[in-house]
Amino acid sequence: MTVLAPNGRRASLVVHTMRQGDSAFLDVLGSAQCPRHRHPATRPPGHPATRCDHERMTTAALVDLLTRYGSTGDFAGLRPLGPYPVAGRGEAEDSGRVADALPWPQWFRYGCMSVDVCRCGIVNTVSVRTWYDDVVLPVGGPDEYGSFPGPPGFRELSDAFAAAGVAWERVPEAHSLPQFTMRTTVADLPDVTVDFVFVTDEDPDRPTLYSAHAHEYTHLCPDGP
């Protein structure tokens, strides 16, 4: 399956690459692993299911987190144009260069959430992967994670947005793939948007959330590119 980010780039490659001002989000879909423990979260029929050993959370709790994320651009205390690192978040589980040829920006991963950070310590992007059966995300204090059933559906999220007064718009797509994007704008940061990418290939009547990305377009690093 191929998924395009809102700017039309393909999102079925092996690496995560979210650049400043770019809503491309590239990740291997493959076996849909839980990135926290590398356990397969989705197995072929007939194989025993493997679940993460984190505290089990509810779909409603995940929808609440995503609704707040859509309104504020903040997830687990991290948001575009904010500082990195932040007190109380703990160390990232993994990190690397966004582009192999350049030392910065770099990405830092916390379960199914990751941030792209400029060399000067400003967050460019906060992304959440939600296509797993188990969506493992930071909750509470440092090194505390919860496992949420995923992926959530469009109706669940749009109803929660309406109840919370979160305005959104559908992004025009320049392709015919089975997906669409809903976009919110952060009230106190008008240059920050949050894109929620839904796929419809499995059930056109129940779109499910593939991934979400809060990103900014205005930061100019004082230390240069």
C-alpha positions as CSV (number, residue, x, y, z in Angstrom):
1,M,0.0,0.0,0.0
2,T,1.2,3.5,-0.8
3,V,0.3,6.5,1.2
4,L,0.9,10.1,0.2
5,A,1.6,13.0,2.6
6,P,-0.6,16.1,2.0
7,N,2.1,17.6,-0.3
8,G,1.9,14.6,-2.6
9,R,5.0,12.7,-1.6
10,R,4.9,9.0,-1.3
11,A,4.9,7.6,2.2
12,S,5.9,3.9,1.7
13,L,9.6,4.2,2.0
14,V,11.8,2.8,4.8
15,V,12.9,6.0,6.5
16,H,11.0,8.6,8.5
17,T,11.8,12.0,6.9
18,M,10.0,15.0,7.9
19,R,11.8,18.2,7.0
20,Q,11.1,21.8,8.1
21,G,8.2,23.1,6.0
22,D,7.5,19.7,4.5
23,S,4.6,17.4,5.5
24,A,6.2,14.3,4.0
25,F,6.2,11.4,6.4
26,L,8.0,8.4,5.1
27,D,7.9,5.1,6.9
28,V,7.8,1.5,6.0
29,L,4.4,0.0,6.4
30,G,5.6,-3.6,6.0
31,S,4.8,-5.8,9.1
32,A,3.4,-2.9,11.2
33,Q,5.7,-3.3,14.2
34,C,5.3,-1.7,17.6
35,P,8.3,0.5,17.6
36,R,8.6,0.4,21.4
37,H,9.6,-3.3,21.6
38,R,9.8,-4.3,17.9
39,H,7.0,-6.8,18.5
40,P,4.8,-7.4,15.5
41,A,1.5,-5.7,16.2
42,T,-0.2,-7.2,13.2
43,R,0.4,-10.8,12.1
44,P,-1.0,-12.9,9.2
45,P,-4.1,-15.0,10.0
46,G,-3.3,-18.1,12.0
47,H,-0.3,-16.6,13.9
48,P,-0.6,-15.9,17.6
49,A,-1.2,-12.2,18.4
50,T,1.6,-10.4,20.3
51,R,0.7,-7.4,22.4
52,C,2.8,-4.8,24.1
53,D,3.3,-5.0,27.8
54,H,2.5,-1.3,28.6
55,E,-0.5,-0.1,30.5
56,R,-3.5,-0.7,28.2
57,M,-5.3,2.5,27.5
58,T,-8.7,3.1,25.7
59,T,-9.5,4.3,22.2
60,A,-11.4,7.2,23.9
61,A,-8.2,8.2,25.7
62,L,-6.2,8.2,22.4
63,V,-8.9,10.3,20.7
64,D,-8.7,12.8,23.6
65,L,-5.0,13.1,23.2
66,L,-5.3,13.6,19.4
67,T,-8.0,16.2,19.9
68,R,-5.8,18.2,22.2
69,Y,-2.9,17.7,19.7
70,G,-5.1,19.0,16.9
71,S,-6.0,22.1,19.0
72,T,-2.6,22.9,20.4
73,G,0.0,21.1,18.3
74,D,1.4,19.7,21.6
75,F,1.9,16.0,22.2
76,A,3.6,14.9,25.4
77,G,4.9,18.4,26.1
78,L,6.4,18.8,22.6
79,R,5.2,21.2,19.9
80,P,6.5,22.9,16.8
81,L,8.5,26.1,17.5
82,G,8.9,24.9,21.1
83,P,12.3,24.0,22.8
84,Y,13.9,20.6,22.8
85,P,14.6,18.8,25.1
86,V,11.9,19.6,27.6
87,A,11.9,18.9,31.3
88,G,10.1,15.8,32.4
89,R,10.1,14.1,29.0
90,G,13.0,11.8,29.4
91,E,15.5,10.6,26.9
92,A,14.5,9.5,23.4
93,E,14.5,5.8,22.6
94,D,16.1,6.4,19.2
95,S,17.4,9.2,17.1
96,G,19.1,10.0,13.8
97,R,19.5,12.4,11.0
98,V,16.5,13.5,8.9
99,A,18.8,13.6,5.9
100,D,21.9,11.3,5.9
101,A,24.0,13.9,4.2
102,L,23.3,16.6,6.7
103,P,24.0,16.7,10.5
104,W,20.8,18.6,11.2
105,P,17.8,18.5,11.6
106,Q,17.6,15.3,13.6
107,W,14.7,13.2,14.7
108,F,14.1,11.8,18.2
109,R,11.6,8.9,18.8
110,Y,9.4,8.2,21.8
111,G,7.4,5.0,21.0
112,C,5.1,5.9,18.1
113,M,5.7,9.6,18.4
114,S,8.8,11.4,17.0
115,V,10.0,15.0,16.8
116,D,12.3,16.7,14.2
117,V,14.6,19.2,15.8
118,C,16.7,22.0,14.4
119,R,20.4,22.4,15.4
120,C,19.4,25.3,17.6
121,G,17.1,23.2,19.7
122,I,13.7,24.3,18.1
123,V,11.2,21.7,17.3
124,N,10.2,21.7,13.6
125,T,7.7,18.8,13.6
126,V,5.9,16.5,16.0
127,S,4.6,13.3,14.3
128,V,2.4,10.4,15.6
129,R,2.1,7.0,13.8
130,T,-1.3,5.4,14.4
131,W,-1.6,2.6,11.9
132,Y,-0.5,-0.1,14.4
133,D,-2.9,-2.4,16.3
134,D,-1.0,-1.1,19.4
135,V,-0.1,2.6,19.4
136,V,2.5,3.1,22.0
137,L,2.8,6.7,23.2
138,P,4.5,8.6,26.0
139,V,2.1,9.4,28.9
140,G,2.8,10.8,32.3
141,G,6.4,11.2,33.4
142,P,9.7,10.3,31.8
143,D,9.9,6.8,30.3
144,E,6.2,6.2,31.0
145,Y,4.3,4.8,28.0
146,G,0.7,3.7,27.4
147,S,-0.5,1.2,24.7
148,F,-3.6,2.4,22.9
149,P,-5.8,0.3,20.5
150,G,-5.4,1.6,17.0
151,P,-6.0,2.9,14.6
152,P,-8.8,5.3,15.5
153,G,-11.5,6.1,13.0
154,F,-12.4,9.4,11.2
155,R,-15.9,9.5,12.8
156,E,-14.5,9.2,16.3
157,L,-12.0,12.0,15.7
158,S,-14.3,14.3,13.9
159,D,-17.0,13.9,16.5
160,A,-14.4,14.7,19.2
161,F,-13.2,17.8,17.3
162,A,-16.8,19.0,17.0
163,A,-17.4,18.5,20.7
164,A,-14.2,20.3,21.7
165,G,-14.7,23.2,19.2
166,V,-11.7,22.3,17.1
167,A,-12.1,23.6,13.6
168,W,-10.7,21.6,10.7
169,E,-10.6,21.6,6.9
170,R,-10.1,18.9,4.3
171,V,-6.9,19.3,2.3
172,P,-7.4,19.1,-1.5
173,E,-5.5,16.0,-2.8
174,A,-3.7,16.0,-6.1
175,H,-4.0,12.2,-6.5
176,S,-6.5,9.4,-6.6
177,L,-5.1,7.2,-3.8
178,P,-7.6,5.9,-1.1
179,Q,-6.8,8.5,1.5
180,F,-7.6,12.1,2.6
181,T,-6.2,14.7,5.0
182,M,-7.9,16.8,7.6
183,R,-6.0,19.9,8.8
184,T,-6.3,22.0,11.9
185,T,-4.6,25.3,12.7
186,V,-3.2,26.0,16.2
187,A,-5.0,29.0,17.7
188,D,-2.0,30.7,19.4
189,L,0.5,29.6,16.6
190,P,-1.2,30.4,13.3
191,D,2.0,29.3,11.4
192,V,1.6,25.7,12.9
193,T,-0.8,23.2,11.3
194,V,-1.6,19.7,12.2
195,D,-2.4,17.2,9.4
196,F,-4.3,14.0,10.1
197,V,-4.0,11.5,7.2
198,F,-6.8,8.9,6.9
199,V,-6.8,5.8,4.6
200,T,-9.9,4.2,3.1
201,D,-8.4,1.1,1.4
202,E,-9.7,-1.5,3.8
203,D,-13.2,0.0,4.4
204,P,-14.3,3.1,2.4
205,D,-17.1,3.6,4.9
206,R,-14.7,3.7,7.9
207,P,-11.6,5.8,7.2
208,T,-8.9,5.1,9.8
209,L,-6.1,7.4,10.9
210,Y,-2.7,6.4,9.4
211,S,-0.6,9.2,10.9
212,A,-0.6,12.8,12.1
213,H,1.9,15.6,11.8
214,A,2.2,19.0,13.5
215,H,4.6,21.2,11.6
216,E,5.8,24.8,11.3
217,Y,6.9,26.7,8.2
218,T,8.5,29.9,9.7
219,H,11.6,29.0,11.7
220,L,14.9,30.3,10.4
221,C,17.8,28.8,12.3
222,P,20.2,31.5,13.6
223,D,23.0,28.9,13.3
224,G,22.4,28.5,9.5
225,P,21.3,25.5,7.5
